[in-house]
Amino acid sequence: MNKNGADISLGCQMDSVPTFPHGFSGIFVSEGAKIGKNCVIFHQVTIGSNTLPDSRGKGAPVLGNNVYIGAGAKIIGNVTVGDNVLIGPHCSIAAGNHKFDPATGWFSARTEKDGDDSIVIGTGSWLASNVTVTGGVKIGRCCLICAGAVVTKSTEEYSIMAGIPAKKIGHINPETGEYIWETEK
């Protein structure tokens, strides 16, 4: 479908038709992307494939069931989003990386051949507004990533992360839901 500035590929897979609260304006879903049941996708969202042949982030996003994606969010490459995840407005989740190439003197699409630049967002997690997740990061189950955080390292389950780069500032008690804040030492 190509309508109202939207492009939703016929080659994507949707387990059910997502809810589009603000219509289709500017929504892009690439071929190969998979979207689970009961998802909510706001305007200006990109769910895009990375097709660069040498990229460790090559692939298309796979979204679980009951995923909420806020306006302007970008999810690109080999990204797996668990069930019941909230992704706030203007989040950037892009698998892969660029490396400085001393032969050319600039950054390029060149990546290391070994390693894993895929991204996993654990079931039940919440990424608040303007969160950036970099290649290779695995966010554990039921994590809260605070607004504006830049996540450059993987997290434990039930972590509360904030800052640039994101650091653990607390955790969530899975029995009570209580936020337990880290104390400075």
DRENNU-515375 format. One record per residue (C-alpha): x, y, z; residue number from 1. Coordinates in steps of 0.001 Angstrom, whole numbers. Example, Ala and Ser with C-alpha at 12.3 -4.5 7.8 and 13.67 -1.06 7.14 Angstrom:
BEGIN
[[12300,-4500,7800],1],
[[13670,-1060,7140],2],
END
This chain:
BEGIN
[[0,0,0],1],
[[1345,3415,-947],2],
[[-1064,6103,261],3],
[[-866,9461,2102],4],
[[2931,9391,2179],5],
[[2866,5892,3662],6],
[[4493,2812,2195],7],
[[3546,-512,3723],8],
[[5138,-3309,1720],9],
[[3074,-6230,535],10],
[[6135,-8288,1539],11],
[[5704,-7562,5253],12],
[[3828,-9956,7520],13],
[[1116,-8783,9927],14],
[[-575,-11254,12262],15],
[[-3470,-8792,12526],16],
[[-4022,-5299,11141],17],
[[-2369,-2813,13514],18],
[[-4244,152,14927],19],
[[-3155,3425,13289],20],
[[-4581,6101,15666],21],
[[-3447,9026,13492],22],
[[-3948,7339,10122],23],
[[-1204,6182,7758],24],
[[649,9491,7403],25],
[[4344,8850,6814],26],
[[4352,5223,8008],27],
[[6920,2987,6320],28],
[[7029,-795,6801],29],
[[9574,-2621,4650],30],
[[9536,-5990,3007],31],
[[10468,-8766,5436],32],
[[9234,-6941,8551],33],
[[6971,-8956,10866],34],
[[4347,-7356,13084],35],
[[2485,-9334,15744],36],
[[-1141,-9075,16848],37],
[[-2805,-6011,18394],38],
[[2,-3532,17671],39],
[[-458,249,17716],40],
[[1584,2334,15277],41],
[[1463,6134,15259],42],
[[2338,8462,12367],43],
[[5825,8939,10905],44],
[[7058,5517,12098],45],
[[9675,3557,10135],46],
[[9952,-227,10483],47],
[[12719,-795,7974],48],
[[15033,-3497,6705],49],
[[18802,-3203,6566],50],
[[19877,-4795,3287],51],
[[23553,-3764,3230],52],
[[25409,-6958,2289],53],
[[28299,-6643,4779],54],
[[26274,-5367,7743],55],
[[26049,-7306,10991],56],
[[22678,-5596,11512],57],
[[21288,-6968,8247],58],
[[17678,-8096,8443],59],
[[14184,-6809,9122],60],
[[12471,-5969,12413],61],
[[10288,-8570,14128],62],
[[7677,-7123,16502],63],
[[5811,-9223,19052],64],
[[2179,-8921,20073],65],
[[706,-5829,21754],66],
[[3600,-3546,20790],67],
[[2984,226,20962],68],
[[5134,2472,18757],69],
[[4936,6238,19316],70],
[[5049,8911,16625],71],
[[8309,9306,14758],72],
[[10007,6163,16091],73],
[[12523,4396,13835],74],
[[13206,647,14072],75],
[[15727,-486,11477],76],
[[17533,-3745,10728],77],
[[17823,-6966,12694],78],
[[15726,-5874,15682],79],
[[13522,-8203,17750],80],
[[10882,-6545,19939],81],
[[9185,-8775,22540],82],
[[5500,-8843,23423],83],
[[3872,-5985,25371],84],
[[6649,-3461,24666],85],
[[6055,309,24677],86],
[[8287,2362,22370],87],
[[7863,6086,22932],88],
[[7838,8887,20384],89],
[[11015,9589,18433],90],
[[12951,6538,19621],91],
[[15787,5321,17383],92],
[[16551,1597,17355],93],
[[19014,774,14576],94],
[[20912,-2514,14347],95],
[[24342,-2422,12764],96],
[[27182,25,13074],97],
[[29641,2045,11019],98],
[[33383,1797,11549],99],
[[36158,4230,10764],100],
[[38062,2963,7746],101],
[[41714,4033,7901],102],
[[42139,3127,4219],103],
[[39657,5830,3159],104],
[[39912,8191,6138],105],
[[36165,8254,6874],106],
[[33345,6238,8397],107],
[[31789,3741,6051],108],
[[29352,836,5967],109],
[[32330,-1400,6778],110],
[[31681,-3492,9863],111],
[[33627,-6187,11597],112],
[[32849,-9631,10180],113],
[[32490,-11231,13617],114],
[[30139,-10162,16368],115],
[[26436,-9455,16617],116],
[[24946,-6010,16018],117],
[[21341,-7215,16288],118],
[[19117,-5615,18928],119],
[[16639,-7300,21282],120],
[[14037,-5394,23319],121],
[[12807,-7692,26096],122],
[[9158,-8506,26684],123],
[[7272,-5961,28801],124],
[[9869,-3190,28477],125],
[[9146,532,28113],126],
[[11390,2842,26099],127],
[[10260,6389,26931],128],
[[10481,9320,24468],129],
[[13665,9926,22466],130],
[[15526,6796,23562],131],
[[18366,5610,21307],132],
[[19436,1948,21297],133],
[[22712,1172,19514],134],
[[23716,-1956,17611],135],
[[24390,-5112,19605],136],
[[22342,-4113,22673],137],
[[20060,-6646,24359],138],
[[17524,-5029,26715],139],
[[16252,-7453,29346],140],
[[12663,-8275,30209],141],
[[10522,-5523,31797],142],
[[13103,-2728,31708],143],
[[12301,973,31962],144],
[[14550,3085,29756],145],
[[14062,6731,30768],146],
[[13441,9538,28276],147],
[[16449,10668,26270],148],
[[18676,7753,27302],149],
[[21285,6374,24898],150],
[[21645,2636,25530],151],
[[25081,1413,24413],152],
[[25362,-1746,26574],153],
[[23012,-4627,27300],154],
[[20824,-4498,30408],155],
[[19681,-6950,33060],156],
[[15997,-7777,33452],157],
[[13876,-5279,35442],158],
[[16521,-2529,35167],159],
[[15779,1197,35216],160],
[[18260,2947,32929],161],
[[18862,6676,32324],162],
[[21425,9063,30897],163],
[[23971,9343,28103],164],
[[25354,6760,28017],165],
[[22595,4974,29917],166],
[[23492,3715,33374],167],
[[21457,1657,35796],168],
[[19741,3979,38279],169],
[[17422,1407,39811],170],
[[15415,-1726,39285],171],
[[11823,-2884,39395],172],
[[10709,-5419,41996],173],
[[8981,-8064,39842],174],
[[6807,-9155,42800],175],
[[5394,-5722,43717],176],
[[6159,-3449,40736],177],
[[7954,-1057,43112],178],
[[10795,1049,41709],179],
[[13926,633,43814],180],
[[16455,3406,43222],181],
[[20216,2899,43345],182],
[[21962,4885,46055],183],
[[25249,6593,45354],184],
[[28217,5114,47174],185],
END
